[in-house]
Amino acid sequence: MGIMARESYIFPVVVMFKTSNRSNAKTKVKVINNKNVDEVLDVKTKIPGIPENAVILEVGLGKGFIEKFGL
């Protein structure tokens, strides 16, 4: 009974993004542990480390995606 309801559905969210829409833009990966996937995908949510003009390429949930990207 010690687990709060919010903590029970928060999994690590892995976001792969480009810093701009240009073809030579660097691809980066960020792991977000304190927000759920709905908060990450919400346009209004500001996530530190991901610029406003970033192009999100892929979003994944859980430790499997962390292992997939080798983080």
N, CA, C and O atoms as a Tripos MOL2 file, in Angstrom:
@<TRIPOS>MOLECULE
protein
  284   283    71     0     0
PROTEIN
NO_CHARGES

@<TRIPOS>ATOM
      1 N           0.8130   -1.2050    0.0000 N.3       1 MET1
      2 CA          0.0000    0.0000    0.0000 C.3       1 MET1
      3 C           0.8540    1.2660    0.0000 C.2       1 MET1
      4 O           0.3150    2.3720   -0.0290 O.2       1 MET1
      5 N           2.1740    1.1180    0.0330 N.am      2 GLY2
      6 CA          3.0550    2.2690    0.0850 C.3       2 GLY2
      7 C           3.2900    2.9190   -1.2730 C.2       2 GLY2
      8 O           3.8810    3.9970   -1.3370 O.2       2 GLY2
      9 N           2.8390    2.2840   -2.3730 N.am      3 ILE3
     10 CA          3.0630    2.8400   -3.7030 C.3       3 ILE3
     11 C           1.9320    3.8060   -4.0360 C.2       3 ILE3
     12 O           0.7530    3.4760   -3.9050 O.2       3 ILE3
     13 N           2.3130    5.0010   -4.4650 N.am      4 MET4
     14 CA          1.3060    5.9810   -4.8750 C.3       4 MET4
     15 C           0.7790    5.5980   -6.2590 C.2       4 MET4
     16 O           1.4720    4.9250   -7.0220 O.2       4 MET4
     17 N          -0.4020    6.0090   -6.5720 N.am      5 ALA5
     18 CA         -1.0400    5.6570   -7.8380 C.3       5 ALA5
     19 C          -0.2390    6.1750   -9.0240 C.2       5 ALA5
     20 O          -0.1300    5.4750  -10.0300 O.2       5 ALA5
     21 N           0.3170    7.3620   -8.9430 N.am      6 ARG6
     22 CA          1.0530    7.9520  -10.0560 C.3       6 ARG6
     23 C           2.3190    7.1560  -10.3600 C.2       6 ARG6
     24 O           2.6750    6.9990  -11.5270 O.2       6 ARG6
     25 N           2.9890    6.6630   -9.3600 N.am      7 GLU7
     26 CA          4.2330    5.9470   -9.5660 C.3       7 GLU7
     27 C           4.0070    4.5790  -10.1930 C.2       7 GLU7
     28 O           4.9360    4.0040  -10.7600 O.2       7 GLU7
     29 N           2.8150    4.0570  -10.1060 N.am      8 SER8
     30 CA          2.5730    2.7080  -10.5880 C.3       8 SER8
     31 C           2.5380    2.6190  -12.1100 C.2       8 SER8
     32 O           2.7180    1.5250  -12.6460 O.2       8 SER8
     33 N           2.3170    3.7090  -12.8290 N.am      9 TYR9
     34 CA          2.2490    3.6400  -14.2780 C.3       9 TYR9
     35 C           3.3200    4.4640  -14.9760 C.2       9 TYR9
     36 O           3.1900    4.7270  -16.1710 O.2       9 TYR9
     37 N           4.3510    4.8740  -14.2940 N.am     10 ILE10
     38 CA          5.4300    5.6280  -14.9170 C.3      10 ILE10
     39 C           6.5790    4.6670  -15.2170 C.2      10 ILE10
     40 O           7.1990    4.1160  -14.3070 O.2      10 ILE10
     41 N           6.8490    4.4780  -16.5010 N.am     11 PHE11
     42 CA          7.9630    3.6800  -16.9650 C.3      11 PHE11
     43 C           8.9830    4.6200  -17.5960 C.2      11 PHE11
     44 O           8.6240    5.7350  -17.9740 O.2      11 PHE11
     45 N          10.2310    4.2110  -17.7210 N.am     12 PRO12
     46 CA         11.2000    5.0650  -18.4210 C.3      12 PRO12
     47 C          10.7540    5.2780  -19.8660 C.2      12 PRO12
     48 O          10.4190    4.3220  -20.5660 O.2      12 PRO12
     49 N          10.7510    6.5280  -20.3050 N.am     13 VAL13
     50 CA         10.3640    6.8780  -21.6640 C.3      13 VAL13
     51 C          11.6340    7.2550  -22.4120 C.2      13 VAL13
     52 O          12.3730    8.1370  -21.9760 O.2      13 VAL13
     53 N          11.8930    6.5920  -23.5400 N.am     14 VAL14
     54 CA         13.0670    6.8520  -24.3570 C.3      14 VAL14
     55 C          12.6160    7.6320  -25.5800 C.2      14 VAL14
     56 O          11.7220    7.1970  -26.3060 O.2      14 VAL14
     57 N          13.2380    8.7900  -25.8080 N.am     15 VAL15
     58 CA         12.8730    9.6520  -26.9280 C.3      15 VAL15
     59 C          14.0950    9.8050  -27.8320 C.2      15 VAL15
     60 O          15.1530   10.2400  -27.3780 O.2      15 VAL15
     61 N          13.9510    9.4500  -29.1070 N.am     16 MET16
     62 CA         14.9900    9.7090  -30.1030 C.3      16 MET16
     63 C          14.5370   10.9150  -30.9110 C.2      16 MET16
     64 O          13.4230   10.9400  -31.4330 O.2      16 MET16
     65 N          15.4020   11.9100  -31.0110 N.am     17 PHE17
     66 CA         15.0130   13.1420  -31.7000 C.3      17 PHE17
     67 C          16.1820   13.7310  -32.4540 C.2      17 PHE17
     68 O          17.3390   13.4090  -32.1870 O.2      17 PHE17
     69 N          15.8640   14.6070  -33.4110 N.am     18 LYS18
     70 CA         16.8540   15.3930  -34.1270 C.3      18 LYS18
     71 C          16.7010   16.8330  -33.6720 C.2      18 LYS18
     72 O          15.6020   17.2780  -33.3440 O.2      18 LYS18
     73 N          17.8020   17.5490  -33.6540 N.am     19 THR19
     74 CA         17.7630   18.9210  -33.1680 C.3      19 THR19
     75 C          17.0880   19.8740  -34.1440 C.2      19 THR19
     76 O          16.6620   20.9560  -33.7420 O.2      19 THR19
     77 N          16.9810   19.5030  -35.4050 N.am     20 SER20
     78 CA         16.2480   20.3070  -36.3900 C.3      20 SER20
     79 C          15.7800   19.3720  -37.4980 C.2      20 SER20
     80 O          16.0410   18.1700  -37.4490 O.2      20 SER20
     81 N          15.0950   19.9140  -38.4890 N.am     21 ASN21
     82 CA         14.5700   19.0760  -39.5660 C.3      21 ASN21
     83 C          15.5390   18.9430  -40.7400 C.2      21 ASN21
     84 O          15.1720   18.3860  -41.7740 O.2      21 ASN21
     85 N          16.7410   19.4330  -40.6030 N.am     22 ARG22
     86 CA         17.7360   19.2990  -41.6760 C.3      22 ARG22
     87 C          18.2770   17.8700  -41.7310 C.2      22 ARG22
     88 O          18.2660   17.1540  -40.7290 O.2      22 ARG22
     89 N          18.7440   17.4700  -42.8920 N.am     23 SER23
     90 CA         19.2020   16.0930  -43.0640 C.3      23 SER23
     91 C          20.4970   15.8080  -42.3030 C.2      23 SER23
     92 O          20.7480   14.6580  -41.9430 O.2      23 SER23
     93 N          21.3240   16.8220  -42.0500 N.am     24 ASN24
     94 CA         22.5820   16.5990  -41.3480 C.3      24 ASN24
     95 C          22.4860   16.9010  -39.8480 C.2      24 ASN24
     96 O          23.5100   16.9970  -39.1710 O.2      24 ASN24
     97 N          21.2800   17.0480  -39.3350 N.am     25 ALA25
     98 CA         21.1030   17.3270  -37.9070 C.3      25 ALA25
     99 C          21.4800   16.0940  -37.0930 C.2      25 ALA25
    100 O          21.2410   14.9610  -37.5100 O.2      25 ALA25
    101 N          22.0680   16.3310  -35.9390 N.am     26 LYS26
    102 CA         22.5260   15.2340  -35.0900 C.3      26 LYS26
    103 C          21.3400   14.5570  -34.4110 C.2      26 LYS26
    104 O          20.4350   15.2250  -33.9110 O.2      26 LYS26
    105 N          21.3540   13.2250  -34.3980 N.am     27 THR27
    106 CA         20.3210   12.4450  -33.7370 C.3      27 THR27
    107 C          20.7390   12.1970  -32.2950 C.2      27 THR27
    108 O          21.8730   11.7910  -32.0390 O.2      27 THR27
    109 N          19.8310   12.4380  -31.3510 N.am     28 LYS28
    110 CA         20.1220   12.2790  -29.9330 C.3      28 LYS28
    111 C          19.0560   11.4060  -29.2880 C.2      28 LYS28
    112 O          17.9470   11.2740  -29.8050 O.2      28 LYS28
    113 N          19.4070   10.8100  -28.1490 N.am     29 VAL29
    114 CA         18.4930    9.9620  -27.4000 C.3      29 VAL29
    115 C          18.4470   10.4640  -25.9670 C.2      29 VAL29
    116 O          19.4910   10.7560  -25.3820 O.2      29 VAL29
    117 N          17.2520   10.5700  -25.3920 N.am     30 LYS30
    118 CA         17.0780   11.0260  -24.0150 C.3      30 LYS30
    119 C          16.1420   10.0740  -23.2940 C.2      30 LYS30
    120 O          15.1170    9.6640  -23.8380 O.2      30 LYS30
    121 N          16.5020    9.7210  -22.0580 N.am     31 VAL31
    122 CA         15.6590    8.8780  -21.2150 C.3      31 VAL31
    123 C          15.0130    9.7700  -20.1700 C.2      31 VAL31
    124 O          15.7020   10.5110  -19.4690 O.2      31 VAL31
    125 N          13.6910    9.7020  -20.0630 N.am     32 ILE32
    126 CA         12.9310   10.5170  -19.1190 C.3      32 ILE32
    127 C          12.2850    9.5660  -18.1180 C.2      32 ILE32
    128 O          11.4600    8.7300  -18.4870 O.2      32 ILE32
    129 N          12.6650    9.6980  -16.8590 N.am     33 ASN33
    130 CA         12.1940    8.7740  -15.8280 C.3      33 ASN33
    131 C          11.0440    9.3140  -14.9880 C.2      33 ASN33
    132 O          10.3610    8.5380  -14.3200 O.2      33 ASN33
    133 N          10.8140   10.6200  -15.0030 N.am     34 ASN34
    134 CA          9.8390   11.1990  -14.0780 C.3      34 ASN34
    135 C           8.5380   11.6470  -14.7370 C.2      34 ASN34
    136 O           7.7230   12.2920  -14.0770 O.2      34 ASN34
    137 N           8.3140   11.3330  -16.0000 N.am     35 LYS35
    138 CA          7.0700   11.6970  -16.6790 C.3      35 LYS35
    139 C           6.5370   10.4710  -17.4100 C.2      35 LYS35
    140 O           7.3070    9.6130  -17.8420 O.2      35 LYS35
    141 N           5.2140   10.3940  -17.5450 N.am     36 ASN36
    142 CA          4.6610    9.2840  -18.3190 C.3      36 ASN36
    143 C           4.6470    9.6550  -19.8010 C.2      36 ASN36
    144 O           4.9280   10.7980  -20.1620 O.2      36 ASN36
    145 N           4.3250    8.7010  -20.6450 N.am     37 VAL37
    146 CA          4.4200    8.8950  -22.0880 C.3      37 VAL37
    147 C           3.4470    9.9680  -22.5730 C.2      37 VAL37
    148 O           3.7540   10.6790  -23.5300 O.2      37 VAL37
    149 N           2.2850   10.1020  -21.9390 N.am     38 ASP38
    150 CA          1.3280   11.1330  -22.3430 C.3      38 ASP38
    151 C           1.8770   12.5330  -22.0840 C.2      38 ASP38
    152 O           1.6690   13.4400  -22.8900 O.2      38 ASP38
    153 N           2.5670   12.7090  -20.9760 N.am     39 GLU39
    154 CA          3.1680   14.0150  -20.6750 C.3      39 GLU39
    155 C           4.3070   14.3310  -21.6290 C.2      39 GLU39
    156 O           4.5010   15.4900  -21.9930 O.2      39 GLU39
    157 N           5.0610   13.3220  -22.0380 N.am     40 VAL40
    158 CA          6.1740   13.5390  -22.9670 C.3      40 VAL40
    159 C           5.6530   13.9260  -24.3450 C.2      40 VAL40
    160 O           6.2170   14.8090  -24.9920 O.2      40 VAL40
    161 N           4.5880   13.2800  -24.8000 N.am     41 LEU41
    162 CA          4.0540   13.5570  -26.1320 C.3      41 LEU41
    163 C           3.2060   14.8230  -26.1910 C.2      41 LEU41
    164 O           2.9020   15.3060  -27.2820 O.2      41 LEU41
    165 N           2.8220   15.3670  -25.0450 N.am     42 ASP42
    166 CA          2.0290   16.5980  -25.0210 C.3      42 ASP42
    167 C           2.8820   17.7590  -25.5200 C.2      42 ASP42
    168 O           4.0120   17.9490  -25.0720 O.2      42 ASP42
    169 N           2.3380   18.5230  -26.4410 N.am     43 VAL43
    170 CA          3.0740   19.6280  -27.0550 C.3      43 VAL43
    171 C           3.3800   20.7280  -26.0410 C.2      43 VAL43
    172 O           4.3960   21.4130  -26.1640 O.2      43 VAL43
    173 N           2.5330   20.9020  -25.0600 N.am     44 LYS44
    174 CA          2.6870   21.9880  -24.0930 C.3      44 LYS44
    175 C           3.7550   21.7160  -23.0400 C.2      44 LYS44
    176 O           4.2190   22.6440  -22.3770 O.2      44 LYS44
    177 N           4.1510   20.4540  -22.8780 N.am     45 THR45
    178 CA          5.1150   20.0890  -21.8460 C.3      45 THR45
    179 C           6.5210   20.4190  -22.3040 C.2      45 THR45
    180 O           6.9330   20.0090  -23.3890 O.2      45 THR45
    181 N           7.2570   21.1490  -21.4970 N.am     46 LYS46
    182 CA          8.6570   21.4800  -21.7710 C.3      46 LYS46
    183 C           9.5320   20.4440  -21.0790 C.2      46 LYS46
    184 O           9.4560   20.2760  -19.8620 O.2      46 LYS46
    185 N          10.3550   19.7570  -21.8430 N.am     47 ILE47
    186 CA         11.2450   18.7330  -21.3030 C.3      47 ILE47
    187 C          12.6680   19.2650  -21.3790 C.2      47 ILE47
    188 O          13.1520   19.5790  -22.4670 O.2      47 ILE47
    189 N          13.3430   19.3720  -20.2440 N.am     48 PRO48
    190 CA         14.7330   19.8500  -20.2610 C.3      48 PRO48
    191 C          15.6190   18.9200  -21.0900 C.2      48 PRO48
    192 O          15.5660   17.7000  -20.9360 O.2      48 PRO48
    193 N          16.4200   19.4980  -21.9560 N.am     49 GLY49
    194 CA         17.3190   18.7260  -22.8040 C.3      49 GLY49
    195 C          16.7960   18.4820  -24.2000 C.2      49 GLY49
    196 O          17.5520   18.0650  -25.0780 O.2      49 GLY49
    197 N          15.5070   18.7350  -24.4260 N.am     50 ILE50
    198 CA         14.9310   18.5780  -25.7640 C.3      50 ILE50
    199 C          14.4480   19.9540  -26.2170 C.2      50 ILE50
    200 O          13.5390   20.5160  -25.6050 O.2      50 ILE50
    201 N          15.0400   20.5090  -27.2840 N.am     51 PRO51
    202 CA         14.6450   21.8450  -27.7480 C.3      51 PRO51
    203 C          13.2100   21.8790  -28.2700 C.2      51 PRO51
    204 O          12.6460   20.8530  -28.6470 O.2      51 PRO51
    205 N          12.6440   23.0630  -28.2820 N.am     52 GLU52
    206 CA         11.2670   23.2490  -28.7590 C.3      52 GLU52
    207 C          11.1180   22.8510  -30.2250 C.2      52 GLU52
    208 O          10.0770   22.3210  -30.6120 O.2      52 GLU52
    209 N          12.1480   23.0980  -31.0540 N.am     53 ASN53
    210 CA         12.0510   22.8180  -32.4890 C.3      53 ASN53
    211 C          12.5510   21.4260  -32.8510 C.2      53 ASN53
    212 O          12.7780   21.1440  -34.0280 O.2      53 ASN53
    213 N          12.7260   20.5570  -31.8730 N.am     54 ALA54
    214 CA         13.2270   19.1980  -32.1230 C.3      54 ALA54
    215 C          12.2000   18.3770  -32.8950 C.2      54 ALA54
    216 O          10.9920   18.5460  -32.7290 O.2      54 ALA54
    217 N          12.7040   17.4890  -33.7390 N.am     55 VAL55
    218 CA         11.8640   16.5690  -34.4950 C.3      55 VAL55
    219 C          11.9690   15.2120  -33.8120 C.2      55 VAL55
    220 O          13.0390   14.6030  -33.7940 O.2      55 VAL55
    221 N          10.8620   14.7380  -33.2520 N.am     56 ILE56
    222 CA         10.8650   13.4670  -32.5340 C.3      56 ILE56
    223 C          10.7420   12.3400  -33.5540 C.2      56 ILE56
    224 O           9.7800   12.2840  -34.3210 O.2      56 ILE56
    225 N          11.7270   11.4420  -33.5540 N.am     57 LEU57
    226 CA         11.7640   10.3360  -34.5040 C.3      57 LEU57
    227 C          11.1280    9.0690  -33.9540 C.2      57 LEU57
    228 O          10.4220    8.3620  -34.6740 O.2      57 LEU57
    229 N          11.3780    8.7760  -32.6680 N.am     58 GLU58
    230 CA         10.8850    7.5360  -32.0920 C.3      58 GLU58
    231 C          10.7030    7.7180  -30.5920 C.2      58 GLU58
    232 O          11.4930    8.3950  -29.9340 O.2      58 GLU58
    233 N           9.6390    7.0980  -30.0580 N.am     59 VAL59
    234 CA          9.3670    7.1110  -28.6220 C.3      59 VAL59
    235 C           9.1160    5.6760  -28.1990 C.2      59 VAL59
    236 O           8.3640    4.9470  -28.8460 O.2      59 VAL59
    237 N           9.7550    5.2760  -27.1020 N.am     60 GLY60
    238 CA          9.5760    3.9150  -26.6150 C.3      60 GLY60
    239 C           9.4240    3.8970  -25.1140 C.2      60 GLY60
    240 O           9.8060    4.8490  -24.4330 O.2      60 GLY60
    241 N           8.8660    2.8180  -24.5910 N.am     61 LEU61
    242 CA          8.6400    2.6610  -23.1650 C.3      61 LEU61
    243 C           9.4270    1.4830  -22.6170 C.2      61 LEU61
    244 O           9.5310    0.4400  -23.2620 O.2      61 LEU61
    245 N           9.9720    1.6510  -21.4440 N.am     62 GLY62
    246 CA         10.5430    0.5450  -20.7130 C.3      62 GLY62
    247 C          12.0220    0.3140  -20.9240 C.2      62 GLY62
    248 O          12.6840    0.9940  -21.7080 O.2      62 GLY62
    249 N          12.5110   -0.6700  -20.1950 N.am     63 LYS63
    250 CA         13.9330   -0.9730  -20.1940 C.3      63 LYS63
    251 C          14.3890   -1.6090  -21.5000 C.2      63 LYS63
    252 O          15.5760   -1.5620  -21.8230 O.2      63 LYS63
    253 N          13.4780   -2.1980  -22.2510 N.am     64 GLY64
    254 CA         13.8300   -2.7950  -23.5350 C.3      64 GLY64
    255 C          14.3520   -1.7690  -24.5240 C.2      64 GLY64
    256 O          15.2990   -2.0470  -25.2610 O.2      64 GLY64
    257 N          13.7510   -0.5930  -24.5500 N.am     65 PHE65
    258 CA         14.2160    0.4530  -25.4500 C.3      65 PHE65
    259 C          15.5380    1.0450  -24.9790 C.2      65 PHE65
    260 O          16.3530    1.4610  -25.8030 O.2      65 PHE65
    261 N          15.7640    1.0890  -23.6830 N.am     66 ILE66
    262 CA         17.0390    1.5710  -23.1620 C.3      66 ILE66
    263 C          18.1530    0.6250  -23.6270 C.2      66 ILE66
    264 O          19.2260    1.0730  -24.0310 O.2      66 ILE66
    265 N          17.8890   -0.6810  -23.5680 N.am     67 GLU67
    266 CA         18.8700   -1.6640  -24.0190 C.3      67 GLU67
    267 C          19.0340   -1.6120  -25.5410 C.2      67 GLU67
    268 O          20.1360   -1.8180  -26.0490 O.2      67 GLU67
    269 N          17.9550   -1.3410  -26.2670 N.am     68 LYS68
    270 CA         18.0100   -1.2780  -27.7350 C.3      68 LYS68
    271 C          18.9490   -0.1750  -28.1960 C.2      68 LYS68
    272 O          19.6990   -0.3660  -29.1530 O.2      68 LYS68
    273 N          18.9210    0.9770  -27.5300 N.am     69 PHE69
    274 CA         19.7460    2.1030  -27.9110 C.3      69 PHE69
    275 C          21.1160    2.0860  -27.2290 C.2      69 PHE69
    276 O          21.9410    2.9640  -27.4790 O.2      69 PHE69
    277 N          21.3590    1.1100  -26.3850 N.am     70 GLY70
    278 CA         22.6680    0.9630  -25.7470 C.3      70 GLY70
    279 C          22.9840    2.0260  -24.7210 C.2      70 GLY70
    280 O          24.1300    2.4660  -24.6210 O.2      70 GLY70
    281 N          21.9990    2.4450  -23.9610 N.am     71 LEU71
    282 CA         22.2140    3.4690  -22.9440 C.3      71 LEU71
    283 C          22.4580    2.8530  -21.5940 C.2      71 LEU71
    284 O          22.6600    3.5720  -20.6150 O.2      71 LEU71
@<TRIPOS>BOND
     1     1     2 1
     2     2     3 1
     3     3     4 2
     4     3     5 am
     5     5     6 1
     6     6     7 1
     7     7     8 2
     8     7     9 am
     9     9    10 1
    10    10    11 1
    11    11    12 2
    12    11    13 am
    13    13    14 1
    14    14    15 1
    15    15    16 2
    16    15    17 am
    17    17    18 1
    18    18    19 1
    19    19    20 2
    20    19    21 am
    21    21    22 1
    22    22    23 1
    23    23    24 2
    24    23    25 am
    25    25    26 1
    26    26    27 1
    27    27    28 2
    28    27    29 am
    29    29    30 1
    30    30    31 1
    31    31    32 2
    32    31    33 am
    33    33    34 1
    34    34    35 1
    35    35    36 2
    36    35    37 am
    37    37    38 1
    38    38    39 1
    39    39    40 2
    40    39    41 am
    41    41    42 1
    42    42    43 1
    43    43    44 2
    44    43    45 am
    45    45    46 1
    46    46    47 1
    47    47    48 2
    48    47    49 am
    49    49    50 1
    50    50    51 1
    51    51    52 2
    52    51    53 am
    53    53    54 1
    54    54    55 1
    55    55    56 2
    56    55    57 am
    57    57    58 1
    58    58    59 1
    59    59    60 2
    60    59    61 am
    61    61    62 1
    62    62    63 1
    63    63    64 2
    64    63    65 am
    65    65    66 1
    66    66    67 1
    67    67    68 2
    68    67    69 am
    69    69    70 1
    70    70    71 1
    71    71    72 2
    72    71    73 am
    73    73    74 1
    74    74    75 1
    75    75    76 2
    76    75    77 am
    77    77    78 1
    78    78    79 1
    79    79    80 2
    80    79    81 am
    81    81    82 1
    82    82    83 1
    83    83    84 2
    84    83    85 am
    85    85    86 1
    86    86    87 1
    87    87    88 2
    88    87    89 am
    89    89    90 1
    90    90    91 1
    91    91    92 2
    92    91    93 am
    93    93    94 1
    94    94    95 1
    95    95    96 2
    96    95    97 am
    97    97    98 1
    98    98    99 1
    99    99   100 2
   100    99   101 am
   101   101   102 1
   102   102   103 1
   103   103   104 2
   104   103   105 am
   105   105   106 1
   106   106   107 1
   107   107   108 2
   108   107   109 am
   109   109   110 1
   110   110   111 1
   111   111   112 2
   112   111   113 am
   113   113   114 1
   114   114   115 1
   115   115   116 2
   116   115   117 am
   117   117   118 1
   118   118   119 1
   119   119   120 2
   120   119   121 am
   121   121   122 1
   122   122   123 1
   123   123   124 2
   124   123   125 am
   125   125   126 1
   126   126   127 1
   127   127   128 2
   128   127   129 am
   129   129   130 1
   130   130   131 1
   131   131   132 2
   132   131   133 am
   133   133   134 1
   134   134   135 1
   135   135   136 2
   136   135   137 am
   137   137   138 1
   138   138   139 1
   139   139   140 2
   140   139   141 am
   141   141   142 1
   142   142   143 1
   143   143   144 2
   144   143   145 am
   145   145   146 1
   146   146   147 1
   147   147   148 2
   148   147   149 am
   149   149   150 1
   150   150   151 1
   151   151   152 2
   152   151   153 am
   153   153   154 1
   154   154   155 1
   155   155   156 2
   156   155   157 am
   157   157   158 1
   158   158   159 1
   159   159   160 2
   160   159   161 am
   161   161   162 1
   162   162   163 1
   163   163   164 2
   164   163   165 am
   165   165   166 1
   166   166   167 1
   167   167   168 2
   168   167   169 am
   169   169   170 1
   170   170   171 1
   171   171   172 2
   172   171   173 am
   173   173   174 1
   174   174   175 1
   175   175   176 2
   176   175   177 am
   177   177   178 1
   178   178   179 1
   179   179   180 2
   180   179   181 am
   181   181   182 1
   182   182   183 1
   183   183   184 2
   184   183   185 am
   185   185   186 1
   186   186   187 1
   187   187   188 2
   188   187   189 am
   189   189   190 1
   190   190   191 1
   191   191   192 2
   192   191   193 am
   193   193   194 1
   194   194   195 1
   195   195   196 2
   196   195   197 am
   197   197   198 1
   198   198   199 1
   199   199   200 2
   200   199   201 am
   201   201   202 1
   202   202   203 1
   203   203   204 2
   204   203   205 am
   205   205   206 1
   206   206   207 1
   207   207   208 2
   208   207   209 am
   209   209   210 1
   210   210   211 1
   211   211   212 2
   212   211   213 am
   213   213   214 1
   214   214   215 1
   215   215   216 2
   216   215   217 am
   217   217   218 1
   218   218   219 1
   219   219   220 2
   220   219   221 am
   221   221   222 1
   222   222   223 1
   223   223   224 2
   224   223   225 am
   225   225   226 1
   226   226   227 1
   227   227   228 2
   228   227   229 am
   229   229   230 1
   230   230   231 1
   231   231   232 2
   232   231   233 am
   233   233   234 1
   234   234   235 1
   235   235   236 2
   236   235   237 am
   237   237   238 1
   238   238   239 1
   239   239   240 2
   240   239   241 am
   241   241   242 1
   242   242   243 1
   243   243   244 2
   244   243   245 am
   245   245   246 1
   246   246   247 1
   247   247   248 2
   248   247   249 am
   249   249   250 1
   250   250   251 1
   251   251   252 2
   252   251   253 am
   253   253   254 1
   254   254   255 1
   255   255   256 2
   256   255   257 am
   257   257   258 1
   258   258   259 1
   259   259   260 2
   260   259   261 am
   261   261   262 1
   262   262   263 1
   263   263   264 2
   264   263   265 am
   265   265   266 1
   266   266   267 1
   267   267   268 2
   268   267   269 am
   269   269   270 1
   270   270   271 1
   271   271   272 2
   272   271   273 am
   273   273   274 1
   274   274   275 1
   275   275   276 2
   276   275   277 am
   277   277   278 1
   278   278   279 1
   279   279   280 2
   280   279   281 am
   281   281   282 1
   282   282   283 1
   283   283   284 2
@<TRIPOS>SUBSTRUCTURE
     1 MET1         2 RESIDUE 1 A MET
     2 GLY2         6 RESIDUE 1 A GLY
     3 ILE3        10 RESIDUE 1 A ILE
     4 MET4        14 RESIDUE 1 A MET
     5 ALA5        18 RESIDUE 1 A ALA
     6 ARG6        22 RESIDUE 1 A ARG
     7 GLU7        26 RESIDUE 1 A GLU
     8 SER8        30 RESIDUE 1 A SER
     9 TYR9        34 RESIDUE 1 A TYR
    10 ILE10       38 RESIDUE 1 A ILE
    11 PHE11       42 RESIDUE 1 A PHE
    12 PRO12       46 RESIDUE 1 A PRO
    13 VAL13       50 RESIDUE 1 A VAL
    14 VAL14       54 RESIDUE 1 A VAL
    15 VAL15       58 RESIDUE 1 A VAL
    16 MET16       62 RESIDUE 1 A MET
    17 PHE17       66 RESIDUE 1 A PHE
    18 LYS18       70 RESIDUE 1 A LYS
    19 THR19       74 RESIDUE 1 A THR
    20 SER20       78 RESIDUE 1 A SER
    21 ASN21       82 RESIDUE 1 A ASN
    22 ARG22       86 RESIDUE 1 A ARG
    23 SER23       90 RESIDUE 1 A SER
    24 ASN24       94 RESIDUE 1 A ASN
    25 ALA25       98 RESIDUE 1 A ALA
    26 LYS26      102 RESIDUE 1 A LYS
    27 THR27      106 RESIDUE 1 A THR
    28 LYS28      110 RESIDUE 1 A LYS
    29 VAL29      114 RESIDUE 1 A VAL
    30 LYS30      118 RESIDUE 1 A LYS
    31 VAL31      122 RESIDUE 1 A VAL
    32 ILE32      126 RESIDUE 1 A ILE
    33 ASN33      130 RESIDUE 1 A ASN
    34 ASN34      134 RESIDUE 1 A ASN
    35 LYS35      138 RESIDUE 1 A LYS
    36 ASN36      142 RESIDUE 1 A ASN
    37 VAL37      146 RESIDUE 1 A VAL
    38 ASP38      150 RESIDUE 1 A ASP
    39 GLU39      154 RESIDUE 1 A GLU
    40 VAL40      158 RESIDUE 1 A VAL
    41 LEU41      162 RESIDUE 1 A LEU
    42 ASP42      166 RESIDUE 1 A ASP
    43 VAL43      170 RESIDUE 1 A VAL
    44 LYS44      174 RESIDUE 1 A LYS
    45 THR45      178 RESIDUE 1 A THR
    46 LYS46      182 RESIDUE 1 A LYS
    47 ILE47      186 RESIDUE 1 A ILE
    48 PRO48      190 RESIDUE 1 A PRO
    49 GLY49      194 RESIDUE 1 A GLY
    50 ILE50      198 RESIDUE 1 A ILE
    51 PRO51      202 RESIDUE 1 A PRO
    52 GLU52      206 RESIDUE 1 A GLU
    53 ASN53      210 RESIDUE 1 A ASN
    54 ALA54      214 RESIDUE 1 A ALA
    55 VAL55      218 RESIDUE 1 A VAL
    56 ILE56      222 RESIDUE 1 A ILE
    57 LEU57      226 RESIDUE 1 A LEU
    58 GLU58      230 RESIDUE 1 A GLU
    59 VAL59      234 RESIDUE 1 A VAL
    60 GLY60      238 RESIDUE 1 A GLY
    61 LEU61      242 RESIDUE 1 A LEU
    62 GLY62      246 RESIDUE 1 A GLY
    63 LYS63      250 RESIDUE 1 A LYS
    64 GLY64      254 RESIDUE 1 A GLY
    65 PHE65      258 RESIDUE 1 A PHE
    66 ILE66      262 RESIDUE 1 A ILE
    67 GLU67      266 RESIDUE 1 A GLU
    68 LYS68      270 RESIDUE 1 A LYS
    69 PHE69      274 RESIDUE 1 A PHE
    70 GLY70      278 RESIDUE 1 A GLY
    71 LEU71      282 RESIDUE 1 A LEU
